[in-house]
Amino acid sequence: MLKEKYNLNQTELDILSLVYYSTDEKYRITPTKLYDMMLFSSGGMTKALKKLESKNYIKRVENENDKRSKLVELTSLGKEIAVKAIKDIVEFEDKSFSKLDKQEQQLLSKLLLKALY
């Protein structure tokens, strides 16, 4: 669904979402913090960031606090795509889970948390 609509794979969407939700109003983060949050290798992160940069969803900007490093920043297109994709995911989940009553939703949530943690 998202791959066709936004030309994003799951990793790319995760990166856009993390930059969007885990940063200040400038939407900037270090690549190291990103791959730590995603439990991703630095090489894999570099590859994914290059792909997002080629799509003009992110850009790398100078880190004012450390001139040796760059920050990952969402572009205006990247912000727009992140917001739209996240909205689509929420709508899909709402539609999917609306088939369950409240008790079933709570049970599913409990089971998923148990399986994941």
Backbone atoms as SQL, in Angstrom:
CREATE TABLE atoms (id INTEGER PRIMARY KEY, chain TEXT, resi INTEGER, resn TEXT, atom TEXT, x REAL, y REAL, z REAL);
INSERT INTO atoms VALUES
  (1, 'A', 1, 'MET', 'N', 0.829, -1.196, 0.000),
  (2, 'A', 1, 'MET', 'CA', 0.000, 0.000, 0.000),
  (3, 'A', 1, 'MET', 'C', 0.874, 1.261, 0.000),
  (4, 'A', 2, 'LEU', 'N', 1.735, 1.409, 1.017),
  (5, 'A', 2, 'LEU', 'CA', 2.568, 2.614, 1.107),
  (6, 'A', 2, 'LEU', 'C', 3.656, 2.632, 0.051),
  (7, 'A', 3, 'LYS', 'N', 4.167, 1.445, -0.277),
  (8, 'A', 3, 'LYS', 'CA', 5.242, 1.378, -1.265),
  (9, 'A', 3, 'LYS', 'C', 4.763, 1.953, -2.593),
  (10, 'A', 4, 'GLU', 'N', 3.586, 1.559, -3.005),
  (11, 'A', 4, 'GLU', 'CA', 3.055, 2.038, -4.279),
  (12, 'A', 4, 'GLU', 'C', 2.661, 3.514, -4.203),
  (13, 'A', 5, 'LYS', 'N', 2.013, 3.890, -3.134),
  (14, 'A', 5, 'LYS', 'CA', 1.490, 5.249, -3.026),
  (15, 'A', 5, 'LYS', 'C', 2.578, 6.296, -2.797),
  (16, 'A', 6, 'TYR', 'N', 3.569, 5.959, -1.955),
  (17, 'A', 6, 'TYR', 'CA', 4.581, 6.948, -1.575),
  (18, 'A', 6, 'TYR', 'C', 5.997, 6.590, -2.017),
  (19, 'A', 7, 'ASN', 'N', 6.146, 5.451, -2.680),
  (20, 'A', 7, 'ASN', 'CA', 7.468, 5.001, -3.112),
  (21, 'A', 7, 'ASN', 'C', 8.415, 4.872, -1.917),
  (22, 'A', 8, 'LEU', 'N', 7.903, 4.274, -0.835),
  (23, 'A', 8, 'LEU', 'CA', 8.671, 4.085, 0.400),
  (24, 'A', 8, 'LEU', 'C', 8.636, 2.628, 0.825),
  (25, 'A', 9, 'ASN', 'N', 9.771, 2.117, 1.296),
  (26, 'A', 9, 'ASN', 'CA', 9.726, 0.812, 1.948),
  (27, 'A', 9, 'ASN', 'C', 9.551, 1.048, 3.452),
  (28, 'A', 10, 'GLN', 'N', 9.410, -0.027, 4.213),
  (29, 'A', 10, 'GLN', 'CA', 9.123, 0.114, 5.643),
  (30, 'A', 10, 'GLN', 'C', 10.238, 0.846, 6.384),
  (31, 'A', 11, 'THR', 'N', 11.487, 0.535, 6.048),
  (32, 'A', 11, 'THR', 'CA', 12.618, 1.197, 6.708),
  (33, 'A', 11, 'THR', 'C', 12.591, 2.697, 6.459),
  (34, 'A', 12, 'GLU', 'N', 12.337, 3.085, 5.221),
  (35, 'A', 12, 'GLU', 'CA', 12.301, 4.512, 4.874),
  (36, 'A', 12, 'GLU', 'C', 11.171, 5.221, 5.611),
  (37, 'A', 13, 'LEU', 'N', 10.017, 4.574, 5.690),
  (38, 'A', 13, 'LEU', 'CA', 8.894, 5.164, 6.428),
  (39, 'A', 13, 'LEU', 'C', 9.232, 5.289, 7.911),
  (40, 'A', 14, 'ASP', 'N', 9.877, 4.268, 8.466),
  (41, 'A', 14, 'ASP', 'CA', 10.275, 4.323, 9.875),
  (42, 'A', 14, 'ASP', 'C', 11.218, 5.497, 10.127),
  (43, 'A', 15, 'ILE', 'N', 12.161, 5.699, 9.217),
  (44, 'A', 15, 'ILE', 'CA', 13.109, 6.811, 9.366),
  (45, 'A', 15, 'ILE', 'C', 12.375, 8.147, 9.315),
  (46, 'A', 16, 'LEU', 'N', 11.519, 8.335, 8.318),
  (47, 'A', 16, 'LEU', 'CA', 10.766, 9.595, 8.212),
  (48, 'A', 16, 'LEU', 'C', 9.927, 9.829, 9.468),
  (49, 'A', 17, 'SER', 'N', 9.281, 8.781, 9.955),
  (50, 'A', 17, 'SER', 'CA', 8.438, 8.899, 11.151),
  (51, 'A', 17, 'SER', 'C', 9.263, 9.268, 12.374),
  (52, 'A', 18, 'LEU', 'N', 10.407, 8.611, 12.537),
  (53, 'A', 18, 'LEU', 'CA', 11.262, 8.916, 13.687),
  (54, 'A', 18, 'LEU', 'C', 11.786, 10.340, 13.640),
  (55, 'A', 19, 'VAL', 'N', 12.209, 10.777, 12.475),
  (56, 'A', 19, 'VAL', 'CA', 12.705, 12.157, 12.369),
  (57, 'A', 19, 'VAL', 'C', 11.566, 13.130, 12.654),
  (58, 'A', 20, 'TYR', 'N', 10.373, 12.820, 12.164),
  (59, 'A', 20, 'TYR', 'CA', 9.222, 13.701, 12.364),
  (60, 'A', 20, 'TYR', 'C', 8.824, 13.777, 13.844),
  (61, 'A', 21, 'TYR', 'N', 8.750, 12.623, 14.517),
  (62, 'A', 21, 'TYR', 'CA', 8.240, 12.582, 15.888),
  (63, 'A', 21, 'TYR', 'C', 9.299, 12.735, 16.971),
  (64, 'A', 22, 'SER', 'N', 10.560, 12.489, 16.653),
  (65, 'A', 22, 'SER', 'CA', 11.598, 12.450, 17.690),
  (66, 'A', 22, 'SER', 'C', 12.501, 13.669, 17.705),
  (67, 'A', 23, 'THR', 'N', 12.067, 14.726, 17.075),
  (68, 'A', 23, 'THR', 'CA', 12.931, 15.898, 16.964),
  (69, 'A', 23, 'THR', 'C', 12.167, 17.170, 17.305),
  (70, 'A', 24, 'ASP', 'N', 12.902, 18.280, 17.291),
  (71, 'A', 24, 'ASP', 'CA', 12.276, 19.574, 17.545),
  (72, 'A', 24, 'ASP', 'C', 11.617, 20.102, 16.266),
  (73, 'A', 25, 'GLU', 'N', 11.262, 21.362, 16.269),
  (74, 'A', 25, 'GLU', 'CA', 10.550, 21.942, 15.120),
  (75, 'A', 25, 'GLU', 'C', 11.409, 22.045, 13.866),
  (76, 'A', 26, 'LYS', 'N', 12.711, 21.821, 13.985),
  (77, 'A', 26, 'LYS', 'CA', 13.580, 21.839, 12.801),
  (78, 'A', 26, 'LYS', 'C', 13.656, 20.468, 12.136),
  (79, 'A', 27, 'TYR', 'N', 13.098, 19.453, 12.790),
  (80, 'A', 27, 'TYR', 'CA', 13.082, 18.086, 12.258),
  (81, 'A', 27, 'TYR', 'C', 14.487, 17.621, 11.890),
  (82, 'A', 28, 'ARG', 'N', 15.411, 17.703, 12.854),
  (83, 'A', 28, 'ARG', 'CA', 16.805, 17.303, 12.652),
  (84, 'A', 28, 'ARG', 'C', 17.207, 16.259, 13.697),
  (85, 'A', 29, 'ILE', 'N', 18.072, 15.331, 13.268),
  (86, 'A', 29, 'ILE', 'CA', 18.561, 14.284, 14.160),
  (87, 'A', 29, 'ILE', 'C', 19.887, 13.767, 13.614),
  (88, 'A', 30, 'THR', 'N', 20.716, 13.225, 14.488),
  (89, 'A', 30, 'THR', 'CA', 21.976, 12.649, 14.004),
  (90, 'A', 30, 'THR', 'C', 21.708, 11.250, 13.445),
  (91, 'A', 31, 'PRO', 'N', 22.461, 10.845, 12.440),
  (92, 'A', 31, 'PRO', 'CA', 22.315, 9.481, 11.921),
  (93, 'A', 31, 'PRO', 'C', 22.571, 8.425, 13.008),
  (94, 'A', 32, 'THR', 'N', 23.507, 8.708, 13.912),
  (95, 'A', 32, 'THR', 'CA', 23.812, 7.771, 14.997),
  (96, 'A', 32, 'THR', 'C', 22.600, 7.553, 15.891),
  (97, 'A', 33, 'LYS', 'N', 21.922, 8.631, 16.246),
  (98, 'A', 33, 'LYS', 'CA', 20.723, 8.510, 17.082),
  (99, 'A', 33, 'LYS', 'C', 19.640, 7.717, 16.346),
  (100, 'A', 34, 'LEU', 'N', 19.518, 7.949, 15.046),
  (101, 'A', 34, 'LEU', 'CA', 18.539, 7.213, 14.243),
  (102, 'A', 34, 'LEU', 'C', 18.817, 5.719, 14.263),
  (103, 'A', 35, 'TYR', 'N', 20.060, 5.320, 13.960),
  (104, 'A', 35, 'TYR', 'CA', 20.288, 3.879, 13.902),
  (105, 'A', 35, 'TYR', 'C', 20.282, 3.244, 15.280),
  (106, 'A', 36, 'ASP', 'N', 20.570, 4.005, 16.333),
  (107, 'A', 36, 'ASP', 'CA', 20.408, 3.483, 17.693),
  (108, 'A', 36, 'ASP', 'C', 18.930, 3.233, 18.000),
  (109, 'A', 37, 'MET', 'N', 18.074, 4.155, 17.601),
  (110, 'A', 37, 'MET', 'CA', 16.638, 4.031, 17.857),
  (111, 'A', 37, 'MET', 'C', 16.030, 2.879, 17.067),
  (112, 'A', 38, 'MET', 'N', 16.581, 2.634, 15.880),
  (113, 'A', 38, 'MET', 'CA', 16.025, 1.598, 15.013),
  (114, 'A', 38, 'MET', 'C', 16.745, 0.260, 15.150),
  (115, 'A', 39, 'LEU', 'N', 17.816, 0.223, 15.936),
  (116, 'A', 39, 'LEU', 'CA', 18.629, -0.983, 16.058),
  (117, 'A', 39, 'LEU', 'C', 19.085, -1.441, 14.676),
  (118, 'A', 40, 'PHE', 'N', 19.638, -0.521, 13.948),
  (119, 'A', 40, 'PHE', 'CA', 20.026, -0.698, 12.556),
  (120, 'A', 40, 'PHE', 'C', 21.525, -0.502, 12.451),
  (121, 'A', 41, 'SER', 'N', 22.180, -1.161, 11.524),
  (122, 'A', 41, 'SER', 'CA', 23.623, -0.957, 11.346),
  (123, 'A', 41, 'SER', 'C', 23.882, 0.408, 10.725),
  (124, 'A', 42, 'SER', 'N', 25.070, 0.944, 10.963),
  (125, 'A', 42, 'SER', 'CA', 25.388, 2.254, 10.384),
  (126, 'A', 42, 'SER', 'C', 25.434, 2.174, 8.861),
  (127, 'A', 43, 'GLY', 'N', 25.918, 1.052, 8.321),
  (128, 'A', 43, 'GLY', 'CA', 25.953, 0.883, 6.868),
  (129, 'A', 43, 'GLY', 'C', 24.562, 0.836, 6.262),
  (130, 'A', 44, 'GLY', 'N', 23.667, 0.106, 6.912),
  (131, 'A', 44, 'GLY', 'CA', 22.282, 0.035, 6.439),
  (132, 'A', 44, 'GLY', 'C', 21.588, 1.381, 6.530),
  (133, 'A', 45, 'MET', 'N', 21.874, 2.109, 7.605),
  (134, 'A', 45, 'MET', 'CA', 21.284, 3.436, 7.781),
  (135, 'A', 45, 'MET', 'C', 21.786, 4.382, 6.701),
  (136, 'A', 46, 'THR', 'N', 23.090, 4.333, 6.414),
  (137, 'A', 46, 'THR', 'CA', 23.666, 5.198, 5.380),
  (138, 'A', 46, 'THR', 'C', 22.991, 4.947, 4.037),
  (139, 'A', 47, 'LYS', 'N', 22.784, 3.683, 3.706),
  (140, 'A', 47, 'LYS', 'CA', 22.137, 3.320, 2.437),
  (141, 'A', 47, 'LYS', 'C', 20.700, 3.862, 2.386),
  (142, 'A', 48, 'ALA', 'N', 19.956, 3.678, 3.465),
  (143, 'A', 48, 'ALA', 'CA', 18.567, 4.153, 3.516),
  (144, 'A', 48, 'ALA', 'C', 18.510, 5.678, 3.444),
  (145, 'A', 49, 'LEU', 'N', 19.426, 6.353, 4.133),
  (146, 'A', 49, 'LEU', 'CA', 19.444, 7.819, 4.112),
  (147, 'A', 49, 'LEU', 'C', 19.781, 8.348, 2.721),
  (148, 'A', 50, 'LYS', 'N', 20.702, 7.689, 2.043),
  (149, 'A', 50, 'LYS', 'CA', 21.044, 8.109, 0.675),
  (150, 'A', 50, 'LYS', 'C', 19.834, 7.981, -0.244),
  (151, 'A', 51, 'LYS', 'N', 19.074, 6.904, -0.065),
  (152, 'A', 51, 'LYS', 'CA', 17.873, 6.701, -0.884),
  (153, 'A', 51, 'LYS', 'C', 16.832, 7.792, -0.599),
  (154, 'A', 52, 'LEU', 'N', 16.628, 8.113, 0.667),
  (155, 'A', 52, 'LEU', 'CA', 15.678, 9.172, 1.025),
  (156, 'A', 52, 'LEU', 'C', 16.159, 10.533, 0.531),
  (157, 'A', 53, 'GLU', 'N', 17.454, 10.743, 0.569),
  (158, 'A', 53, 'GLU', 'CA', 18.022, 12.000, 0.079),
  (159, 'A', 53, 'GLU', 'C', 17.818, 12.122, -1.432),
  (160, 'A', 54, 'SER', 'N', 17.961, 11.017, -2.154),
  (161, 'A', 54, 'SER', 'CA', 17.770, 11.049, -3.611),
  (162, 'A', 54, 'SER', 'C', 16.313, 11.328, -3.983),
  (163, 'A', 55, 'LYS', 'N', 15.386, 11.010, -3.083),
  (164, 'A', 55, 'LYS', 'CA', 13.959, 11.290, -3.302),
  (165, 'A', 55, 'LYS', 'C', 13.579, 12.684, -2.815),
  (166, 'A', 56, 'ASN', 'N', 14.549, 13.415, -2.267),
  (167, 'A', 56, 'ASN', 'CA', 14.347, 14.760, -1.724),
  (168, 'A', 56, 'ASN', 'C', 13.426, 14.768, -0.495),
  (169, 'A', 57, 'TYR', 'N', 13.443, 13.677, 0.282),
  (170, 'A', 57, 'TYR', 'CA', 12.659, 13.610, 1.511),
  (171, 'A', 57, 'TYR', 'C', 13.472, 14.089, 2.710),
  (172, 'A', 58, 'ILE', 'N', 14.791, 13.958, 2.617),
  (173, 'A', 58, 'ILE', 'CA', 15.681, 14.444, 3.671),
  (174, 'A', 58, 'ILE', 'C', 16.840, 15.184, 3.025),
  (175, 'A', 59, 'LYS', 'N', 17.543, 15.943, 3.847),
  (176, 'A', 59, 'LYS', 'CA', 18.815, 16.522, 3.419),
  (177, 'A', 59, 'LYS', 'C', 19.752, 16.459, 4.611),
  (178, 'A', 60, 'ARG', 'N', 21.030, 16.506, 4.341),
  (179, 'A', 60, 'ARG', 'CA', 22.027, 16.505, 5.410),
  (180, 'A', 60, 'ARG', 'C', 22.531, 17.922, 5.581),
  (181, 'A', 61, 'VAL', 'N', 22.490, 18.388, 6.809),
  (182, 'A', 61, 'VAL', 'CA', 22.891, 19.765, 7.108),
  (183, 'A', 61, 'VAL', 'C', 23.991, 19.754, 8.161),
  (184, 'A', 62, 'GLU', 'N', 24.733, 20.832, 8.214),
  (185, 'A', 62, 'GLU', 'CA', 25.835, 20.943, 9.167),
  (186, 'A', 62, 'GLU', 'C', 25.308, 20.927, 10.594),
  (187, 'A', 63, 'ASN', 'N', 26.019, 20.218, 11.446),
  (188, 'A', 63, 'ASN', 'CA', 25.694, 20.168, 12.864),
  (189, 'A', 63, 'ASN', 'C', 26.400, 21.338, 13.546),
  (190, 'A', 64, 'GLU', 'N', 25.650, 22.314, 14.005),
  (191, 'A', 64, 'GLU', 'CA', 26.235, 23.508, 14.622),
  (192, 'A', 64, 'GLU', 'C', 26.996, 23.185, 15.904),
  (193, 'A', 65, 'ASN', 'N', 26.636, 22.073, 16.564),
  (194, 'A', 65, 'ASN', 'CA', 27.289, 21.683, 17.816),
  (195, 'A', 65, 'ASN', 'C', 28.532, 20.821, 17.603),
  (196, 'A', 66, 'ASP', 'N', 28.669, 20.257, 16.409),
  (197, 'A', 66, 'ASP', 'CA', 29.808, 19.387, 16.108),
  (198, 'A', 66, 'ASP', 'C', 30.093, 19.482, 14.612),
  (199, 'A', 67, 'LYS', 'N', 31.042, 20.293, 14.260),
  (200, 'A', 67, 'LYS', 'CA', 31.344, 20.569, 12.843),
  (201, 'A', 67, 'LYS', 'C', 31.808, 19.329, 12.087),
  (202, 'A', 68, 'ARG', 'N', 32.174, 18.260, 12.804),
  (203, 'A', 68, 'ARG', 'CA', 32.638, 17.038, 12.137),
  (204, 'A', 68, 'ARG', 'C', 31.487, 16.189, 11.625),
  (205, 'A', 69, 'SER', 'N', 30.279, 16.454, 12.092),
  (206, 'A', 69, 'SER', 'CA', 29.154, 15.591, 11.720),
  (207, 'A', 69, 'SER', 'C', 28.054, 16.375, 11.017),
  (208, 'A', 70, 'LYS', 'N', 27.185, 15.636, 10.390),
  (209, 'A', 70, 'LYS', 'CA', 26.018, 16.207, 9.709),
  (210, 'A', 70, 'LYS', 'C', 24.755, 15.733, 10.433),
  (211, 'A', 71, 'LEU', 'N', 23.702, 16.496, 10.289),
  (212, 'A', 71, 'LEU', 'CA', 22.393, 16.117, 10.810),
  (213, 'A', 71, 'LEU', 'C', 21.494, 15.718, 9.651),
  (214, 'A', 72, 'VAL', 'N', 20.566, 14.835, 9.930),
  (215, 'A', 72, 'VAL', 'CA', 19.535, 14.476, 8.965),
  (216, 'A', 72, 'VAL', 'C', 18.356, 15.397, 9.232),
  (217, 'A', 73, 'GLU', 'N', 17.872, 16.063, 8.196),
  (218, 'A', 73, 'GLU', 'CA', 16.750, 16.995, 8.333),
  (219, 'A', 73, 'GLU', 'C', 15.684, 16.650, 7.302),
  (220, 'A', 74, 'LEU', 'N', 14.432, 16.629, 7.744),
  (221, 'A', 74, 'LEU', 'CA', 13.333, 16.434, 6.798),
  (222, 'A', 74, 'LEU', 'C', 13.200, 17.662, 5.915),
  (223, 'A', 75, 'THR', 'N', 12.994, 17.441, 4.632),
  (224, 'A', 75, 'THR', 'CA', 12.664, 18.545, 3.735),
  (225, 'A', 75, 'THR', 'C', 11.169, 18.808, 3.866),
  (226, 'A', 76, 'SER', 'N', 10.681, 19.857, 3.248),
  (227, 'A', 76, 'SER', 'CA', 9.233, 20.114, 3.301),
  (228, 'A', 76, 'SER', 'C', 8.478, 18.963, 2.636),
  (229, 'A', 77, 'LEU', 'N', 9.035, 18.403, 1.565),
  (230, 'A', 77, 'LEU', 'CA', 8.409, 17.243, 0.920),
  (231, 'A', 77, 'LEU', 'C', 8.437, 16.041, 1.864),
  (232, 'A', 78, 'GLY', 'N', 9.540, 15.846, 2.565),
  (233, 'A', 78, 'GLY', 'CA', 9.647, 14.748, 3.520),
  (234, 'A', 78, 'GLY', 'C', 8.630, 14.861, 4.638),
  (235, 'A', 79, 'LYS', 'N', 8.423, 16.069, 5.151),
  (236, 'A', 79, 'LYS', 'CA', 7.411, 16.297, 6.199),
  (237, 'A', 79, 'LYS', 'C', 6.021, 15.979, 5.660),
  (238, 'A', 80, 'GLU', 'N', 5.753, 16.458, 4.462),
  (239, 'A', 80, 'GLU', 'CA', 4.442, 16.229, 3.844),
  (240, 'A', 80, 'GLU', 'C', 4.181, 14.730, 3.664),
  (241, 'A', 81, 'ILE', 'N', 5.162, 14.011, 3.146),
  (242, 'A', 81, 'ILE', 'CA', 5.013, 12.573, 2.921),
  (243, 'A', 81, 'ILE', 'C', 4.863, 11.836, 4.251),
  (244, 'A', 82, 'ALA', 'N', 5.665, 12.204, 5.250),
  (245, 'A', 82, 'ALA', 'CA', 5.577, 11.559, 6.566),
  (246, 'A', 82, 'ALA', 'C', 4.176, 11.726, 7.147),
  (247, 'A', 83, 'VAL', 'N', 3.655, 12.934, 7.120),
  (248, 'A', 83, 'VAL', 'CA', 2.324, 13.202, 7.682),
  (249, 'A', 83, 'VAL', 'C', 1.249, 12.413, 6.934),
  (250, 'A', 84, 'LYS', 'N', 1.301, 12.430, 5.609),
  (251, 'A', 84, 'LYS', 'CA', 0.293, 11.706, 4.816),
  (252, 'A', 84, 'LYS', 'C', 0.373, 10.199, 5.040),
  (253, 'A', 85, 'ALA', 'N', 1.580, 9.653, 5.039),
  (254, 'A', 85, 'ALA', 'CA', 1.745, 8.211, 5.215),
  (255, 'A', 85, 'ALA', 'C', 1.287, 7.774, 6.602),
  (256, 'A', 86, 'ILE', 'N', 1.652, 8.541, 7.620),
  (257, 'A', 86, 'ILE', 'CA', 1.240, 8.208, 8.986),
  (258, 'A', 86, 'ILE', 'C', -0.281, 8.280, 9.105),
  (259, 'A', 87, 'LYS', 'N', -0.883, 9.279, 8.491),
  (260, 'A', 87, 'LYS', 'CA', -2.347, 9.412, 8.505),
  (261, 'A', 87, 'LYS', 'C', -2.995, 8.194, 7.847),
  (262, 'A', 88, 'ASP', 'N', -2.443, 7.752, 6.715),
  (263, 'A', 88, 'ASP', 'CA', -2.973, 6.570, 6.032),
  (264, 'A', 88, 'ASP', 'C', -2.857, 5.321, 6.906),
  (265, 'A', 89, 'ILE', 'N', -1.743, 5.188, 7.603),
  (266, 'A', 89, 'ILE', 'CA', -1.545, 4.024, 8.477),
  (267, 'A', 89, 'ILE', 'C', -2.552, 4.039, 9.617),
  (268, 'A', 90, 'VAL', 'N', -2.746, 5.193, 10.233),
  (269, 'A', 90, 'VAL', 'CA', -3.702, 5.311, 11.339),
  (270, 'A', 90, 'VAL', 'C', -5.114, 4.984, 10.854),
  (271, 'A', 91, 'GLU', 'N', -5.495, 5.497, 9.689),
  (272, 'A', 91, 'GLU', 'CA', -6.822, 5.203, 9.138),
  (273, 'A', 91, 'GLU', 'C', -6.982, 3.714, 8.854),
  (274, 'A', 92, 'PHE', 'N', -5.937, 3.087, 8.301),
  (275, 'A', 92, 'PHE', 'CA', -5.976, 1.652, 8.021),
  (276, 'A', 92, 'PHE', 'C', -6.132, 0.857, 9.313),
  (277, 'A', 93, 'GLU', 'N', -5.356, 1.227, 10.333),
  (278, 'A', 93, 'GLU', 'CA', -5.441, 0.527, 11.618),
  (279, 'A', 93, 'GLU', 'C', -6.805, 0.731, 12.266),
  (280, 'A', 94, 'ASP', 'N', -7.309, 1.955, 12.222),
  (281, 'A', 94, 'ASP', 'CA', -8.635, 2.226, 12.793),
  (282, 'A', 94, 'ASP', 'C', -9.695, 1.377, 12.107),
  (283, 'A', 95, 'LYS', 'N', -9.626, 1.322, 10.788),
  (284, 'A', 95, 'LYS', 'CA', -10.598, 0.539, 10.017),
  (285, 'A', 95, 'LYS', 'C', -10.467, -0.944, 10.351),
  (286, 'A', 96, 'SER', 'N', -9.237, -1.428, 10.424),
  (287, 'A', 96, 'SER', 'CA', -9.001, -2.846, 10.711),
  (288, 'A', 96, 'SER', 'C', -9.465, -3.216, 12.112),
  (289, 'A', 97, 'PHE', 'N', -9.117, -2.390, 13.092),
  (290, 'A', 97, 'PHE', 'CA', -9.435, -2.718, 14.472),
  (291, 'A', 97, 'PHE', 'C', -10.871, -2.385, 14.851),
  (292, 'A', 98, 'SER', 'N', -11.566, -1.634, 14.031),
  (293, 'A', 98, 'SER', 'CA', -12.965, -1.315, 14.335),
  (294, 'A', 98, 'SER', 'C', -13.841, -2.564, 14.246),
  (295, 'A', 99, 'LYS', 'N', -13.331, -3.606, 13.612),
  (296, 'A', 99, 'LYS', 'CA', -14.072, -4.869, 13.517),
  (297, 'A', 99, 'LYS', 'C', -14.086, -5.603, 14.857),
  (298, 'A', 100, 'LEU', 'N', -13.174, -5.204, 15.739),
  (299, 'A', 100, 'LEU', 'CA', -13.089, -5.821, 17.061),
  (300, 'A', 100, 'LEU', 'C', -13.830, -4.962, 18.080),
  (301, 'A', 101, 'ASP', 'N', -14.498, -5.626, 19.029),
  (302, 'A', 101, 'ASP', 'CA', -15.117, -4.836, 20.094),
  (303, 'A', 101, 'ASP', 'C', -14.033, -4.398, 21.085),
  (304, 'A', 102, 'LYS', 'N', -14.403, -3.559, 22.052),
  (305, 'A', 102, 'LYS', 'CA', -13.440, -2.983, 22.995),
  (306, 'A', 102, 'LYS', 'C', -12.636, -4.062, 23.722),
  (307, 'A', 103, 'GLN', 'N', -13.328, -5.095, 24.177),
  (308, 'A', 103, 'GLN', 'CA', -12.666, -6.164, 24.926),
  (309, 'A', 103, 'GLN', 'C', -11.648, -6.892, 24.034),
  (310, 'A', 104, 'GLU', 'N', -11.997, -7.154, 22.803),
  (311, 'A', 104, 'GLU', 'CA', -11.080, -7.816, 21.869),
  (312, 'A', 104, 'GLU', 'C', -9.871, -6.929, 21.561),
  (313, 'A', 105, 'GLN', 'N', -10.111, -5.618, 21.426),
  (314, 'A', 105, 'GLN', 'CA', -9.006, -4.690, 21.177),
  (315, 'A', 105, 'GLN', 'C', -8.030, -4.680, 22.353),
  (316, 'A', 106, 'GLN', 'N', -8.569, -4.679, 23.569),
  (317, 'A', 106, 'GLN', 'CA', -7.714, -4.687, 24.761),
  (318, 'A', 106, 'GLN', 'C', -6.919, -5.987, 24.854),
  (319, 'A', 107, 'LEU', 'N', -7.562, -7.105, 24.540),
  (320, 'A', 107, 'LEU', 'CA', -6.881, -8.395, 24.570),
  (321, 'A', 107, 'LEU', 'C', -5.770, -8.444, 23.520),
  (322, 'A', 108, 'LEU', 'N', -6.067, -7.975, 22.324),
  (323, 'A', 108, 'LEU', 'CA', -5.061, -7.948, 21.263),
  (324, 'A', 108, 'LEU', 'C', -3.871, -7.084, 21.668),
  (325, 'A', 109, 'SER', 'N', -4.157, -5.930, 22.222),
  (326, 'A', 109, 'SER', 'CA', -3.097, -5.028, 22.672),
  (327, 'A', 109, 'SER', 'C', -2.224, -5.706, 23.729),
  (328, 'A', 110, 'LYS', 'N', -2.857, -6.362, 24.667),
  (329, 'A', 110, 'LYS', 'CA', -2.146, -7.063, 25.739),
  (330, 'A', 110, 'LYS', 'C', -1.271, -8.183, 25.166),
  (331, 'A', 111, 'LEU', 'N', -1.805, -8.948, 24.226),
  (332, 'A', 111, 'LEU', 'CA', -1.053, -10.049, 23.619),
  (333, 'A', 111, 'LEU', 'C', 0.122, -9.544, 22.789),
  (334, 'A', 112, 'LEU', 'N', -0.086, -8.467, 22.055),
  (335, 'A', 112, 'LEU', 'CA', 1.003, -7.902, 21.253),
  (336, 'A', 112, 'LEU', 'C', 2.126, -7.380, 22.146),
  (337, 'A', 113, 'LEU', 'N', 1.761, -6.698, 23.220),
  (338, 'A', 113, 'LEU', 'CA', 2.777, -6.209, 24.160),
  (339, 'A', 113, 'LEU', 'C', 3.550, -7.366, 24.787),
  (340, 'A', 114, 'LYS', 'N', 2.836, -8.432, 25.115),
  (341, 'A', 114, 'LYS', 'CA', 3.493, -9.603, 25.701),
  (342, 'A', 114, 'LYS', 'C', 4.448, -10.243, 24.690),
  (343, 'A', 115, 'ALA', 'N', 4.025, -10.347, 23.451),
  (344, 'A', 115, 'ALA', 'CA', 4.860, -10.961, 22.416),
  (345, 'A', 115, 'ALA', 'C', 6.087, -10.115, 22.099),
  (346, 'A', 116, 'LEU', 'N', 5.935, -8.797, 22.139),
  (347, 'A', 116, 'LEU', 'CA', 7.031, -7.905, 21.762),
  (348, 'A', 116, 'LEU', 'C', 7.994, -7.618, 22.901),
  (349, 'A', 117, 'TYR', 'N', 7.523, -7.697, 24.144),
  (350, 'A', 117, 'TYR', 'CA', 8.384, -7.344, 25.278),
  (351, 'A', 117, 'TYR', 'C', 8.420, -8.469, 26.225);
